[in-house]
Amino acid sequence: MGTAEFAELRGGVEPLQRAQRWALARKVTLSAYVVALLAYSVSIGIPLQRELVIGWICGGLALASIGRPPREIALLLRDWLPLAAILVVYDLTRGTADSFGIPVHVTAMIDVDRFLFFGETPTEWLQARIYDLDHVRWWEFGFTLVYISHFIVPFAVAGALWARSRDAFLSFSRRFITLSFAGLATYIAFPAAPPWMAAEQGLLDGVHRTTSRGWQVVDLNAAYAFEKGQATVNLVAAIPSLHAAFTALVVMFLWPRVRRPWRWLMPLYPLAMGFTLVATGEHYVIDILLGWLYAALVVAGCAWWERRRAATTRPAPATP
């Protein structure tokens, strides 16, 4: 082999070896990062605050970008910092949404659910049959896991989308933010009490807020942080259910991106969330139906806006 051929071969091998070393470094650091996250979740509690969840996801994405062009890290900050800032503003505003002096609606949702279900609310019916206030059943841990997935799954989906396609991430985050503020606007204009609050006022029988009971099945510090967080949010933000809305948004957005054999399992997620919300006294059925409707309208509205924007920015065909 001549000198020129050897140099050319070496020039091809060295970049390949360098890429393999960086790939190994990414795998090792990401594995250590996952172990650190698990240790944090066990010792301190599962991160459920938006800022913490985004921070952990962005940390993982940054480690996944080790050895890649610095532009990827710059894009990571550029794409996620505005999203985090907007959600912080949303959370701060949501915390004051119940202080505008608008009367809280309590009976309207009860009347609708009773009309839909022949005189009895599904929450009353379910809690009378699946709960024993003196004993925590194993399925209550399932309810708790489904409920808290709302704080993790949408951001995990956003992280996976960013890693695969920045355009898909931007499209998803646009829908996520729009849906968040659509819900916030409704909370301000129509503050509504959830079933457990109506039960405290004597309007429902045997209904309790049970979303945190599932933590008693396992010994995790997450329970304290979870209950503390529940006490600090807007308690009259029941219509629409954003838990239901975001699960529906995830399914609607991923539907065309998931292969067909698995696609048909995806609707089980919003259905499981809807059942959980009703069974734990967090929402009425009408809240959930409205959450799904909000998600559908946001998805359709954003798609229309994107098509119109693409049409207006598309260069005009050249005239002969």
C-alpha positions as CSV (number, residue, x, y, z in Angstrom):
1,M,0.0,0.0,0.0
2,G,1.4,3.4,-1.0
3,T,1.8,6.4,1.3
4,A,-1.2,8.2,-0.2
5,E,-3.5,5.2,0.1
6,F,-2.4,4.7,3.8
7,A,-3.0,8.4,4.6
8,E,-6.4,8.3,3.0
9,L,-7.3,5.1,5.0
10,R,-6.0,6.6,8.2
11,G,-8.0,9.8,7.6
12,G,-11.2,7.7,7.4
13,V,-10.4,5.5,10.4
14,E,-9.5,8.3,12.9
15,P,-12.9,10.1,12.6
16,L,-14.7,6.8,12.9
17,Q,-12.7,6.0,16.1
18,R,-13.3,9.4,17.5
19,A,-17.1,9.1,16.8
20,Q,-17.1,5.7,18.6
21,R,-15.3,7.2,21.6
22,W,-17.9,10.0,21.8
23,A,-20.7,7.5,21.5
24,L,-19.3,5.4,24.3
25,A,-18.9,8.6,26.4
26,R,-22.5,9.5,25.8
27,K,-23.7,6.0,26.9
28,V,-21.6,6.0,30.1
29,T,-22.6,9.5,31.2
30,L,-26.3,8.9,30.3
31,S,-26.3,5.6,32.3
32,A,-24.8,7.5,35.3
33,Y,-27.4,10.2,34.8
34,V,-30.2,7.7,34.9
35,V,-28.8,6.2,38.1
36,A,-28.6,9.7,39.7
37,L,-32.2,10.4,38.7
38,L,-33.4,7.2,40.3
39,A,-31.4,7.9,43.5
40,Y,-32.9,11.4,43.6
41,S,-36.4,10.1,43.1
42,V,-36.0,7.5,45.9
43,S,-34.3,9.8,48.4
44,I,-35.9,13.2,47.7
45,G,-39.0,12.4,45.6
46,I,-40.0,12.0,42.0
47,P,-39.5,15.4,40.4
48,L,-43.0,16.6,39.5
49,Q,-42.5,20.3,39.3
50,R,-42.4,21.5,35.7
51,E,-39.0,23.3,36.2
52,L,-37.4,20.2,37.7
53,V,-38.8,17.9,35.1
54,I,-37.6,20.2,32.3
55,G,-34.2,20.5,34.0
56,W,-33.7,16.8,34.2
57,I,-34.8,16.2,30.6
58,C,-32.5,19.0,29.3
59,G,-29.6,17.6,31.3
60,G,-30.1,14.3,29.6
61,L,-30.4,15.9,26.2
62,A,-27.2,17.9,26.9
63,L,-25.3,14.6,27.8
64,A,-26.7,13.0,24.7
65,S,-25.1,15.9,22.7
66,I,-21.6,15.3,24.1
67,G,-19.1,15.3,21.2
68,R,-21.5,16.8,18.8
69,P,-21.2,20.4,17.3
70,P,-21.7,23.2,19.9
71,R,-24.6,24.4,17.9
72,E,-26.7,21.5,19.3
73,I,-26.2,22.8,22.8
74,A,-27.0,26.3,21.7
75,L,-30.2,25.0,20.1
76,L,-31.1,23.1,23.3
77,L,-31.0,26.3,25.3
78,R,-32.7,28.3,22.7
79,D,-35.6,25.9,22.4
80,W,-36.2,24.9,26.0
81,L,-35.5,28.1,28.0
82,P,-38.4,30.0,26.5
83,L,-40.7,27.0,27.1
84,A,-39.6,26.8,30.7
85,A,-40.0,30.6,31.2
86,I,-43.5,30.6,29.7
87,L,-44.5,27.7,31.9
88,V,-43.2,29.4,35.0
89,V,-45.3,32.4,34.1
90,Y,-48.3,30.1,33.6
91,D,-47.8,28.5,37.0
92,L,-47.5,31.8,38.8
93,T,-50.6,33.2,37.1
94,R,-52.5,30.0,37.8
95,G,-51.8,30.4,41.5
96,T,-53.6,33.7,41.5
97,A,-56.4,32.8,39.1
98,D,-58.8,32.1,41.9
99,S,-58.3,35.6,43.5
100,F,-60.1,37.7,40.9
101,G,-63.4,37.7,42.8
102,I,-65.4,35.6,40.3
103,P,-67.8,33.3,42.1
104,V,-66.8,29.6,42.1
105,H,-69.1,27.3,40.2
106,V,-70.0,24.2,42.2
107,T,-73.3,22.8,41.1
108,A,-73.3,23.2,37.3
109,M,-70.9,20.2,36.8
110,I,-72.9,18.1,39.2
111,D,-76.1,18.8,37.3
112,V,-74.4,17.9,34.0
113,D,-72.9,14.6,35.2
114,R,-76.2,13.6,36.8
115,F,-78.0,14.4,33.6
116,L,-75.6,12.3,31.6
117,F,-75.6,9.4,34.1
118,F,-79.2,9.1,35.1
119,G,-79.2,11.0,38.3
120,E,-76.0,9.9,39.9
121,T,-72.4,11.3,39.4
122,P,-69.9,8.6,38.3
123,T,-67.5,9.8,41.1
124,E,-70.1,9.0,43.8
125,W,-70.8,5.6,42.2
126,L,-67.2,4.6,41.8
127,Q,-65.9,5.7,45.2
128,A,-68.8,3.8,46.9
129,R,-67.6,0.6,45.2
130,I,-63.8,0.7,44.8
131,Y,-62.7,2.5,48.0
132,D,-62.3,1.5,51.6
133,L,-61.2,4.5,53.6
134,D,-59.7,2.2,56.2
135,H,-57.6,0.2,53.8
136,V,-55.5,1.2,50.7
137,R,-56.0,-1.2,47.8
138,W,-53.2,-2.0,45.4
139,W,-54.9,-0.4,42.4
140,E,-54.8,2.9,44.2
141,F,-51.1,3.0,43.5
142,G,-52.0,2.6,39.8
143,F,-54.3,5.6,40.1
144,T,-51.5,7.7,41.6
145,L,-49.1,6.7,38.9
146,V,-51.5,7.5,36.1
147,Y,-52.3,10.9,37.8
148,I,-48.7,12.0,38.2
149,S,-47.8,10.9,34.7
150,H,-49.4,14.2,33.7
151,F,-46.4,16.0,35.2
152,I,-43.8,13.9,33.3
153,V,-45.1,12.3,30.1
154,P,-45.7,15.5,28.0
155,F,-42.2,16.8,28.8
156,A,-40.6,13.3,28.2
157,V,-42.4,13.3,24.8
158,A,-41.1,16.8,24.1
159,G,-37.6,15.6,24.9
160,A,-37.8,12.6,22.7
161,L,-39.1,14.8,19.9
162,W,-36.3,17.3,20.3
163,A,-33.7,14.5,20.1
164,R,-35.3,13.2,16.8
165,S,-36.7,16.3,15.1
166,R,-36.5,19.9,16.2
167,D,-39.3,20.9,14.0
168,A,-41.6,18.2,15.6
169,F,-40.5,19.5,19.1
170,L,-41.4,23.1,18.1
171,S,-44.7,22.0,16.8
172,F,-45.5,20.0,19.9
173,S,-44.4,22.8,22.3
174,R,-46.6,25.3,20.4
175,R,-49.6,23.1,21.0
176,F,-48.7,22.5,24.6
177,I,-48.3,26.2,25.4
178,T,-51.5,27.1,23.6
179,L,-53.5,24.5,25.4
180,S,-52.0,25.6,28.8
181,F,-53.1,29.2,28.3
182,A,-56.5,28.2,26.9
183,G,-57.1,26.3,30.1
184,L,-55.8,29.2,32.2
185,A,-58.1,31.6,30.5
186,T,-61.1,29.3,31.3
187,Y,-60.0,28.9,34.9
188,I,-60.1,32.7,35.3
189,A,-63.4,33.2,33.5
190,F,-65.1,30.1,35.0
191,P,-63.5,29.0,38.3
192,A,-65.0,25.6,39.1
193,A,-64.8,23.3,42.2
194,P,-63.8,19.7,41.8
195,P,-65.9,16.8,43.2
196,W,-63.9,16.5,46.4
197,M,-64.5,20.2,47.2
198,A,-68.2,19.9,46.4
199,A,-68.3,16.9,48.8
200,E,-66.7,19.0,51.6
201,Q,-69.7,21.4,51.1
202,G,-72.2,18.6,51.5
203,L,-73.2,18.5,47.8
204,L,-71.9,15.0,47.1
205,D,-72.0,11.9,49.3
206,G,-68.9,9.8,50.2
207,V,-66.5,11.6,47.8
208,H,-62.9,12.1,48.9
209,R,-59.7,13.3,47.2
210,T,-57.7,10.1,47.0
211,T,-55.0,10.8,44.4
212,S,-52.2,10.6,47.0
213,R,-53.4,7.4,48.8
214,G,-51.5,5.2,46.4
215,W,-48.2,6.4,47.8
216,Q,-49.1,4.4,51.0
217,V,-48.6,1.2,48.9
218,V,-44.9,2.0,48.5
219,D,-42.5,3.8,50.9
220,L,-41.3,6.8,48.8
221,N,-40.6,10.3,49.8
222,A,-42.5,11.4,46.7
223,A,-45.7,11.5,48.8
224,Y,-44.9,14.5,50.8
225,A,-43.7,16.6,47.8
226,F,-46.8,15.5,45.9
227,E,-49.3,16.5,48.6
228,K,-47.5,19.8,49.2
229,G,-47.7,20.6,45.5
230,Q,-51.4,19.8,45.5
231,A,-52.0,22.3,48.3
232,T,-50.3,25.2,46.4
233,V,-52.0,25.1,43.0
234,N,-55.3,26.7,42.1
235,L,-57.9,24.4,43.7
236,V,-60.8,25.7,41.5
237,A,-59.2,25.0,38.2
238,A,-61.4,22.1,37.3
239,I,-62.8,23.0,33.9
240,P,-61.4,21.9,31.6
241,S,-59.3,19.0,33.0
242,L,-55.8,19.7,31.7
243,H,-54.8,16.3,32.9
244,A,-57.3,14.9,30.4
245,A,-56.4,17.5,27.8
246,F,-52.6,16.8,27.8
247,T,-53.0,13.1,27.6
248,A,-55.2,13.6,24.6
249,L,-52.7,16.0,23.1
250,V,-49.9,13.5,23.4
251,V,-52.0,10.8,21.7
252,M,-53.2,13.2,18.9
253,F,-49.7,14.5,18.2
254,L,-48.0,11.1,18.2
255,W,-50.8,9.2,16.4
256,P,-49.4,9.7,12.8
257,R,-45.8,9.2,14.1
258,V,-46.4,5.8,15.7
259,R,-46.5,2.5,13.8
260,R,-50.0,1.1,13.3
261,P,-49.7,-2.1,15.5
262,W,-48.9,0.1,18.5
263,R,-51.0,3.1,17.5
264,W,-54.3,1.5,18.7
265,L,-53.0,1.1,22.2
266,M,-52.4,4.8,22.6
267,P,-56.0,5.8,23.3
268,L,-55.8,3.7,26.5
269,Y,-53.7,6.4,28.1
270,P,-56.3,9.2,28.0
271,L,-59.0,6.7,28.9
272,A,-57.0,5.5,31.9
273,M,-56.4,9.1,32.9
274,G,-60.1,10.0,32.6
275,F,-61.1,7.0,34.7
276,T,-58.5,7.9,37.3
277,L,-59.6,11.5,37.6
278,V,-63.2,10.5,38.1
279,A,-62.4,7.7,40.6
280,T,-60.1,9.9,42.7
281,G,-62.6,12.8,43.0
282,E,-60.4,15.2,41.0
283,H,-62.8,15.8,38.1
284,Y,-66.3,15.3,36.8
285,V,-66.8,13.5,33.5
286,I,-67.8,16.8,31.9
287,D,-64.4,18.3,32.9
288,I,-62.7,15.4,31.1
289,L,-64.8,15.7,27.9
290,L,-64.1,19.4,27.8
291,G,-60.4,18.7,28.2
292,W,-60.4,16.3,25.3
293,L,-62.4,18.9,23.3
294,Y,-59.9,21.7,24.1
295,A,-57.0,19.4,23.0
296,A,-58.8,18.6,19.7
297,L,-59.5,22.3,19.0
298,V,-55.9,23.3,19.8
299,V,-54.4,20.6,17.6
300,A,-56.8,21.5,14.7
301,G,-56.2,25.3,15.2
302,C,-52.4,25.0,15.3
303,A,-52.4,22.7,12.3
304,W,-54.5,25.3,10.4
305,W,-52.1,28.1,11.4
306,E,-49.1,26.2,10.4
307,R,-50.6,25.3,7.0
308,R,-51.5,29.0,6.4
309,R,-48.1,30.2,7.5
310,A,-46.4,27.7,5.2
311,A,-48.6,28.9,2.3
312,T,-47.8,32.5,2.9
313,T,-44.0,32.0,3.2
314,R,-43.8,29.6,0.2
315,P,-41.9,31.3,-2.7
316,A,-44.1,32.2,-5.7
317,P,-43.5,30.0,-8.7
318,A,-41.2,31.5,-11.3
319,T,-43.0,32.9,-14.3
320,P,-41.7,31.8,-17.7
